[in-house]
Amino acid sequence: MKISDFSLDNYRNLITALLSEGYNFVTFNEYCRGVDDDYFVVLRHDVDKLPQNALRMARIEHDLGVKSTYYFRKINGSFESQFIREIAALGHEIGYHYEDFSAANGDVNKAICNFKSNLSQLRELVPVSTIAMHGAPICKYDNRFLWLLYDFEWFNIIGEPYITPDFTSVAYLSDTGGHWNNTKFSVRDKTDGEVNMPSFNSTCELIEAVKNGSFPQKIILLSHPQRWSGSAAFLLFSSVAQWMKNYVKYLFFNEKSVNSSSFHSLKKKINNWLTTDAMPTDKRSLYADKILFMDACENDNRPVVNINNRLKIADKALFLKSVKSKMSKAEFLGRLYYCGFDVDSVECYNGFLFAFATKINDVSDAPEIHYGLLIKLPRIGLNGKWFYVYKIRTMYPYSEYLQDYLSKNVTIKAGGKYADDFRITKMGKWLRRIWIDEVPNIINIFRGDMKLVGVRPLSKTYYNLYDEDLKIERLKYKPGLLPPFYADNPITLDDIQNSERKYLRSVMEKGLKNTDREYLKKIIYNIIFKHRRSE
């Protein structure tokens, strides 16, 4: 690409070529309201800085009798009232180039408040009916995130160029990174369209495509005025600076790239999840009743209970948490089950976890659970009697309420444990390896709930995975601290059941004491010499 590629002369030539081929120029506002032309161009300009360059482009467009749309950021160097008013006076549309979510560092409440304030300030200068996201490549947050939970129509906005257009019928071309449609250097300036859009090595190639008829008939064309100039010295400096910026973006920020299709699919899923047949006219009240950010209520279940109390059984809600918050994923989901919800699915997008939940129980109160080192968990014992087994905590708080979720969403790996069990802490994995977490089981042995060797004390969820005959047979005996598992080293759930059947048959044939003595020898041997450990 030549240094002079983004000269104002080339820009004038591009518009002239489009006019010669019969293209109609419409603002993005007009596009959102509907365009019937077979050939049209939406000229969109993101004014990140140097608004004086934007004014020069606006004058060229005005001289040629075309109109376009200019989006201004709310920062010094872009939000200059003099240039905004003058560009509007030339007949062009003005919009808000928002970056409130990234500027708020992922704080949604702060971001939406700033959005309303900044939009209001721009509207004091000119009418504003459309907005456009600022990519913010060095920030991990996608500014479109706001529109997953809010609707920009609530703010009298009719369109957003990354959300509103149907990119299966209209093409998109951008000069992001100083290249025409070179996505290698684009972090977030991407669409999910299917229109076959070729890349161009220069503006001259683009103009040639217009002239020979290979240019798309319907297109949104994005430019950044700060890189367009009539000065050769400026273009040289801009080209070198952009080259350096591109490789910094490519090397360090490309992993922040957000798939546009994932945004649209998640937005559709949220709308379908929260929408009911009897939707109120103002969806804001519905969304407020059904969406909760858990980051703001650490160690406090009352907000979750309040949502539970507002809903009927089988009603749906959406819960979110930032992945950077202190609350673990296990605690996040466990709290929902503790407060009467069942989690249907979990999505991760742009640094947030989305839990799609359904109310299954009424909960009038849900006091905080114990966060201490020693915990007690309900288990099925002799004759089906429930008792609490004592252990040292190896999982995040509220993990004990996730048995149903794991049974539906996580496979059981070799040895009968859940694969990729996100409930276990790093310290917990180490404690399990050296058996320290089981030491408090001695309390249960002294209380008579358990014995040294015996079948495993099972939770209700895990117990329900067993075959019916074994469910009945194992309830005839106390569970043990050291299960047959460590003598036979079973792999699958069926193997584990067969191991327990073998133990129970031995009890019937040889007696309880002889069997336990025999199994204790095998278990000690496997632990010492074969390094058999819990995980």
N, C-alpha and C positions, 0 to 999 in steps of 0.2 A: 504494500500500500504506500502510495506516494505521500510525501509530507504535505503537499498542497491538496490532498484529497478532500479535506473538509473546509475548503475555501468557500466564501459566500458566493463567489462566481459559480462554483459547481452546484451550490444549492439552488441558485436562480435557474441554472440550466436544467436541473432535475425537475423543478416545478413546471418549467416551460415545456419540457418533453411530455410530462403527464397531461398537461392541458392540451397539447397538440394531438394526443392519442384519445382524447375525449373523456378523460377521467373527471368526475365531479368531486369537489373538495367539500367535506362536511366536518363539522366539529364533533367531538365525542358525544356531546349532549344530543346532537341531531341523530347520531348513529344509534344511541340508546332508545330514542323515540321511534326509530324505524326508518330505513332507507330503501327505496324501491329501485334505485339505479343499478344497472348491470355493471357499471364501472365506477368505483368510487375509492377515494383515499381519505383516511383520517390522519391528518398531520398532528402528531402529539409531541410536545416538547417538555421534558423534565428539566426545570431550571434549578439545578443543584447549586449553582453559583454564577457569578458574572451576568446579572440580569441585563446589563447593557448589550451583551451579545444577543440575548433573546429579543431585545427591542429592534436590533438591526435586522434579524430574521423576520420579525413581525412586519417591519416596513417593506421588505422585499415581497412578502406574501400580499400585503395590502396593495402594493403597486401592480401586482399581477392579477389582482381581483380574486384572491382566494382567502379562506379563513382557516384557522387552526385552533388548537387548544394548548394552553400553557399552564403547567402545574408548578406552583411555587412552594418551596419548603419554608417552614417557620424558623429560619435561622438567619443570623446576620450574613449578608452576602447573597441572599436570595430574596428574602422578604423585604423588598424595597417598594414602598407605596407609590413613589413617583413612577417607576417603571411598570408596576402592575396596572395603575390607572391608564397610563399612556397606551399600553398594549391592548387593554380592553377598549379604549376609545377608537382603536383601529378596526374594531369589529370582531376581535378574537375572543374565544372563550377562556376564562380563567378558572383553574381548579386548585385544590389543595393537594400538595405532594406530601402526604403524611408519613411520619416515622415515629409515632407516639409510643408504640409498643417497644421498639428497640431502645428508644430514648429513656423509657421507664424501666429498662433492664428486666423486662418480663413481668412487671407489676400491672396486672390487667386493670384494676380499679383506677390506679394513677393514670394509666395510658388513656382510658376512655374519658376521664375528666380533662386531660390535656387536649385530647382530640376535639372535644366540644368547645373548649376555650379557644384553641387555635383556629378552628373553623369559624367561630363567631368573629374573631378579629379580622380574618380575611373577608368575611361578608360585610364588614363595616366599610370596606373599600369598594367591592364589586360583588355582583351576584355570583354564587357558587352552587352548582348542582351536580358536579362530578368530582371524584377524588382519584388519586393514583398512588400506589405504594412506592415508597423509596426503598430500594433494595438493601441498603446498609450492609455491604458485604463483610465488614470487619466485625459485625455483631452477629451473635448466634440466633437472634430472634427474628422471625419472619413477621413483618408488620401486618400482613393479612390475618394473622391469628385473631385479631379483634372480631373479625366478621364470621368466625366460627361460632361465637357466643352472642354477638349482637347483630343487628340488621342495619346497614347504613341507611336504609330507607327511613328509619326512625328519625334521622337527622336531615330529612328532605334531600337526600342524595339519591340520584337515579341510576348511577353507574360507576363502576370501577374497572379500568382497562384489563386487569388480570383476572377478573371474576365474571364480569357481565358478558363479554363477547363469546359467541359460539365459534371457536377456532377450528371447527371442522368445515366451516363455510367461508371464513375470512382469514387471510394470511396475516402474519406478523413479522415485521422486520425492524431490527434495532441496530443503532450504531454503538451499543454498549461495548466498552473496552477499546473503542477506536477501530472496530471491525464491524462490517455488516454481517450480522447474524453469526458471528464466530462464538459459539457457546462455550468454547474452551476457557474463555476468560469471563464468562458470565456466571455469577453465583446464584442470583435469584431472578434475573430478567429472562424468565422462561415461561412458556405456555404449554398446555396439554393438547394442542390441536393436531389434526391429522392432515392439514393442507401441506402439500409438498412444497417446501420453501427452499430454493437454492441459496447457497452462500455466494457473496460477491466479494471479489478481491479489492474493489475500489468503487467509488461513486460513479466513475466513468463507465464501469461495467454495468452498474445498476441502470444508468441512463440508457445504455445501449440495449439492455433487456426491455426497457419500456418501448423503445423505438421499434424493435424487431418483433414485438408481440408476445414475448416469453415471460413478461411480468404478470403477476397475479391480477385478476380483474378487480378483486375486493381486498383491500389491505389496510392495516393500521401500521403507520410508519412512525417509529420513535426516533427522535434525535435529542441530543444533549447540547444546548446552545453554547456551553462553555468551551467546546472544542471546535466551534465553527467561527472563522474570523477571515478578515480581508488582509491581515498582516502576515507576511512570510515569516518574520521573526517569531511572532506569536505561535504560528502553526508548527514551527520547528521545536520550540520549547515545549509546546503541548504534546507533540508526538513523542518526544523523549520521556517526558514525565509519565505519559500514559503507558509507554512500553515498560517502564519500571513498575508501575502500579499493577499492570496485568500479571507480571510474573510473581509479584508478592501475593496477589489474589490466588493465582494458580497453585503456588507452593503451600500457602498457609491457610487459605480460607475456602478452598473448593469443597471441603467436607461439610461446610455449612449450607451447601446447595440444597434447596428444598424442592422436591418434586411437586410440580403444580397439580398433577393429577391426584396425588395423595391428599392435597388440600381440598380439592373439589369432592372427592369421594368421602372424606371425613365430614365435610360440611353437610353433604346429603344425608349421611348416616345420622348426624346429630339432629337435623331437622325431622327426619322420619321417626327418630326415637322419641322426641319430645312432642311431636304434633299429635293431636287427638282429633276425633271426628267433630268435637264441639269446641273448636278453637275460638277464643275470644278475638274481638276485632283488634285489640292491642295485645300483641304477643309478648310485649315486655313484661306484663304481669305474670304470664305463664312461665316465662323463662326464669324470672326472679324466684319463683316458687320451686323450680325444679333443678336449679344449677347451684352448686356450692363449691367454692375453692377451699380445700382442706388446709392449705398452707396457713390460712388466717386463724385456724382454730386448733392449733397443736395443744394436746393435753386437755381438750374440751370437746365432749361429745354432744353438747346441747344443740349446736347448729344442725347436726345430722338428725338428731331426734326431732327437732322442730320441723324439718322437711318431712320426716316420717309421719308426723302427726297431721300434716296438711294433706297427705295423699291417702288414697284408698288402696286396698289390697290389689295388686297387679298393676298399679300405676308406675310410671317410669320416671327416672331422674338421672341426672348426669353429675358426676363428681370429678374434680380435677385436683392435681397437685403438681408442683414443679419438681423435676427430678433433682434439683439442687437443694430442696428443702431438707431439713433434718429428719423428717418423717420418712421411714422406709416404705417401700412398696408393700411389704407384708403388713405393716401397721395400717397403711392407707386402706387396703382392701379388707383387712380384718375388722377394722372399725365399722365398715359398712355392714358386714354380716352381724356384728355385735349389736348394731342398731336397727336390725330388722330388714335388711336388704339382701338380695341375691344378685351377684355380679354376673351379667350376661357375657360381657367381653371387655377387654382392656386394649386401648390404642395408645401408642406413643407418638407424639408429633411435636416437633419444634421445642423440645425441652419440657414437655408436660405429659403426664399420664392422664388419660380419659377413662373413667370407669362408667360403663353403661349399666345401670342397676335398676332392679325391679323390687318394689316393696312386697315382702312376703309375710311379715308379721307386724302387728301393732306393738309399739314400744312407748310406754308412758314415761319411762325414765331409764337412763343407761349410765350409771355411775362409772367413774374411771376405774380401770382395773389396776392391779398391783404391778408396778414396774420393777420390783426388787429382784435380787439374784435367785432366790428360792421361789419356785412356782409349784402349783399343784394342778394336776390335769385329771379330768374324769375318765375312768377306765371301767370296763366290765370285768367283774370278778367272779368268785365262787357263787354258783346258783343264780347267776345273772344279776347279782347285787352290784350296784355302782359304788365305787370308792374313789378317792383322790390319791393318785400316785405323786410322790414328791420327787422333784428333780431340780438340778441347777439349770437356770435358764440358758439355753443355747440358741434360742430363736428370738426374733424381734417381738416386741409387745403385740398382742392381739393375734399372733400367728396361730394360736390354738383354734381360732374360729374359722380357719381357712380349709379345713378338711374337705368340705363339700366342693369348694372351688377347685382344689387340687385334684380331686377324684374325677372331675369333669374335664379339666384342661391340661393335666400333666400326666405323663406316662410313668409307670412304675418300672424302675431299672432293675438290673441284676442285684439280688439281695433283698428285694422287697421294699426298697426305699424309693421315694419320688425322685425322678430325674430333674436336675437343675432346680433343686429346692431353694427358692429365693428367700425362704423364711429364716434360714440358718445364718447367723452372723459369722464373721471371720474367726472371732474368738471361739464361737460355738463349735465350729468344725474341729478346732484343736482340742477342745474339751472332750468332744466325743471320741476322738482318736485315742485318748488316754483314759477314757471311761470315768472321768471325774464327775460328769453330769449325772451318772447313775448312783453315786454314793448316797444321796438322800433316800434312795429306795430302802435303805436299812430301816428307816422310820416305819415304812409299811410292813417290813418283816416283823419288827417288834410289836406292831399293832395287830398283827395277824391277818392282814389283807393279802400278803404275798408270802412266798417262800423263796429259798435260795435258787432252786432249779425248778423250772416249769414253763408252761406255754406263755407266750408274750401277753402282757396286759394291753388290750386293744381299745382304741377309741371306737365310738359308734360307727363312724364312716368306714374305718378299716375293717371292723368286725363284719359289716354288711357285705364286704367283698368276698367273704369266705363261703364255702359250700354249706348247704343247710345241715348236712349230717355232722360236719365238724363243728358248726356253731353250737349244736346241742351237746356234743360229747365233751368239748373243752370247758364247758361251764360246770362240769362235775368236779373240777380241781382248781385249786388256787393258782393264779398266775405266778411266774417266777422272775427273779432278777436276771438269771442266766437261762435264756430259752434254748430249745433244741437247735435253733438256728446256728449256734456257735459250735455245735458238734458235727452237723451234717454239711454246713456251708452251701445251702440251697441258693439257686439263682433266680428262678421265676417265682411268681405268686403260687403257682401250682406246686412247685418244689417245696416252698415253705409249708404249704398245707400238708403235703405228704410227709415232711419232716415231723410235723406235730402229730400226725396220725401214727407214725412209727413210734414216737415217744409214748403216746397214749396206749398203744397196743402192748408196749413193753411194761407199762404200769399194770395193765390187766394181767399179764402173764407172770411177771417177776415181783410185782408189788411196788408200791410207791418209793419206799426207802431204798431198795436195791437198784431200782431204775435211776433214781436221782443220784445215787452214789456213782453208778456207772457213767452217767452223762456228765457228772461233775469232772471226772477224770479226763474225759475226752475234751471238754470245753477248756479246762486249764491247759492241756497239752496244745490245743489249737491256738489259744491266746498267746502262750509263751513261745512256742516253736514255729508256728505258722503265721503268727502276727495277725490273727483274726481280730478285727476291730469293728466297732460301730462307725457309721458315717453321719 
